[in-house]
Amino acid sequence: MYSKKRTVIFLLMAALLVSLLCSCGGSDDQSTKPQKETTTVSLDSLVSTPEDEGVDSGILEMAKDGELAPVQIKVGAFVMNTHDLMGDADYEDTSQNPYFEFESGALRLYYDDHASGKPIHTITYLGDSYGMTIGFTKPESIISTLGEPESEGEASAEELYFMPLTLNGVQRITYQAGKNKLSFFFQSDKLIATVLSNR
């Protein structure tokens, strides 16, 4: 009888030990895991600042030809419908500024709506363009390569029509490239957008 009680106690202790080991997931020390915290982090702290790779001096020639690299559609191109474009697009048709939109607004192709087609007159891009890194390239990098711009200054609300948010203190530098105008927009001296337009 004494050995039966001992066996039952031993089995209960073994079961308790097994359940404790299973509940901790085999980890050595649960107390060292950090607790989840909600913090606000600036973009600058999330990414390292690479050196500018240098601005390509052929940019103005590309812009003159209607190219805003890496976009595959040129300013002046006729687009019949969204199937002519690169992948699926959101279609926004307003009376003044109809456009095709890609990547949640990162790329917009503005066009004139004619029966004969939709000629693209403006490309707005919120990504890396012409080999320049969004969020890093500075105005002086562009000016040192392309020379003095045709115009520069603080961008007006009308010039920032393509931005998803209202921004203050955005600087703009603009170059004439043949019939086209190439504009670079900067917030806190960092590239945030590139616009190529024949208007």
C-alpha positions in Angstrom: 0.0 0.0 0.0 2.8 2.3 0.9 4.5 1.7 -2.5 1.2 2.4 -4.3 0.9 5.8 -2.6 4.5 6.5 -3.5 3.9 5.5 -7.1 0.8 7.7 -7.4 2.6 10.7 -5.9 5.6 10.1 -8.2 3.3 9.9 -11.3 1.5 13.2 -10.2 4.8 14.9 -9.7 6.1 13.7 -13.1 2.8 14.9 -14.8 3.2 18.3 -13.1 6.8 18.5 -14.2 5.9 17.6 -17.8 3.1 20.2 -17.9 5.4 22.9 -16.6 8.0 22.1 -19.2 5.4 22.1 -22.0 3.9 25.4 -20.9 7.3 27.2 -21.1 7.9 26.0 -24.6 11.4 24.7 -23.8 12.8 28.2 -23.5 15.5 28.8 -21.0 14.3 32.1 -19.6 11.0 33.8 -20.5 11.8 36.9 -18.5 14.5 38.0 -20.9 12.1 38.5 -23.8 11.3 42.2 -24.4 7.8 43.4 -23.9 6.0 44.9 -26.8 6.0 48.6 -26.7 4.5 51.3 -29.0 7.0 53.9 -30.0 7.2 56.6 -32.6 10.2 56.3 -34.8 11.4 58.8 -37.4 12.2 57.7 -40.9 15.8 58.9 -40.5 16.4 56.4 -37.7 15.0 53.4 -39.7 17.4 53.8 -42.7 21.0 54.5 -43.1 22.0 57.4 -45.2 23.9 56.2 -48.3 26.1 58.5 -50.2 24.5 59.8 -53.4 25.6 57.7 -56.3 25.9 60.9 -58.4 23.5 62.4 -60.7 23.6 61.3 -64.3 24.4 64.2 -66.7 22.2 62.5 -69.3 19.0 63.3 -67.3 18.1 66.4 -69.3 18.4 64.4 -72.6 16.1 61.7 -71.3 13.7 64.3 -70.0 13.8 66.1 -73.4 12.7 62.7 -74.9 9.8 62.5 -72.4 11.5 59.8 -70.2 11.3 59.8 -66.4 13.4 56.8 -65.6 12.4 54.1 -64.5 8.8 54.8 -65.8 8.1 52.9 -69.0 5.6 55.3 -70.5 6.8 58.6 -71.9 5.4 62.1 -71.8 3.6 62.5 -75.1 2.8 58.8 -75.5 -0.8 58.0 -76.5 -2.5 55.5 -74.2 -5.8 54.1 -75.3 -6.7 52.4 -72.0 -5.2 50.9 -68.8 -4.4 47.6 -70.7 -1.8 49.6 -72.7 0.0 50.4 -69.4 2.3 48.4 -67.2 0.0 46.3 -65.0 -3.2 47.2 -63.3 -4.0 50.9 -62.7 -6.5 52.8 -60.7 -8.4 55.2 -63.0 -9.3 58.6 -61.8 -11.2 60.8 -64.2 -11.8 64.3 -63.0 -12.8 67.2 -65.3 -9.5 69.0 -64.9 -6.8 66.4 -64.2 -7.6 62.8 -65.3 -4.9 60.3 -64.5 -3.9 56.6 -64.2 -2.5 55.8 -60.8 -0.1 53.0 -59.8 1.4 51.8 -56.5 -1.2 53.7 -54.4 -0.3 57.1 -55.9 3.5 56.7 -56.1 3.2 56.9 -59.9 0.6 59.0 -61.7 0.3 59.5 -65.5 -1.9 62.6 -66.3 -3.4 62.7 -69.7 -5.6 64.8 -72.0 -8.8 62.9 -72.7 -9.4 62.9 -76.5 -11.4 60.6 -78.7 -8.2 59.6 -80.5 -6.4 58.5 -77.4 -5.1 59.7 -74.1 -1.8 61.6 -74.6 0.3 61.7 -71.4 1.2 65.2 -70.5 2.6 64.8 -67.0 4.3 62.0 -65.0 4.6 62.3 -61.3 6.8 59.8 -59.4 7.4 59.5 -55.7 10.1 56.9 -56.0 13.8 56.6 -57.1 14.2 58.4 -60.4 17.1 58.8 -62.8 19.3 56.8 -60.4 18.6 59.3 -57.5 17.4 57.9 -54.2 14.2 59.1 -52.8 14.7 60.5 -49.3 18.5 61.0 -49.7 19.4 62.9 -52.9 20.0 66.6 -52.1 19.3 69.6 -54.3 23.1 70.5 -54.5 23.8 67.0 -56.0 21.4 67.8 -58.9 22.5 71.4 -59.4 26.2 70.5 -59.4 25.6 68.1 -62.3 22.8 69.7 -64.3 23.8 73.4 -63.6 21.6 76.2 -62.4 17.9 75.5 -62.7 15.5 77.6 -64.8 13.6 78.3 -61.6 13.7 77.3 -57.9 11.9 78.2 -54.7 9.2 77.0 -52.3 6.6 74.9 -54.1 3.0 76.2 -54.1 0.0 74.1 -53.2 -0.9 74.1 -56.9 2.5 72.7 -57.8 2.0 69.9 -55.2 -1.4 68.8 -56.6 -0.1 65.2 -57.0 1.0 64.7 -53.3 -1.3 62.5 -51.2 -0.7 64.8 -48.2 -0.5 68.5 -47.7 3.1 69.4 -47.1 4.6 72.7 -46.1 8.2 74.0 -46.8 8.6 71.8 -49.9 11.4 73.2 -52.2 11.3 72.9 -56.0 14.0 73.1 -58.7 12.9 73.1 -62.3 14.8 72.6 -65.6 13.7 73.1 -69.1 14.4 70.0 -71.3 13.3 70.8 -74.8 9.5 71.2 -74.7 9.3 69.4 -71.3 9.8 70.7 -67.8 11.6 68.5 -65.2 11.0 69.4 -61.6 12.5 67.9 -58.4 10.8 68.4 -55.1 12.6 68.3 -51.7 11.4 68.2 -48.1 14.2 69.0 -45.5 16.7 68.9 -48.4 15.8 65.4 -49.4 14.2 64.3 -52.7 10.5 63.4 -52.3 9.2 63.6 -55.9 10.1 64.0 -59.5 7.7 65.5 -62.1 8.1 65.6 -65.9 5.5 67.6 -67.9 5.1 69.1 -71.3 2.9 71.9 -69.8 
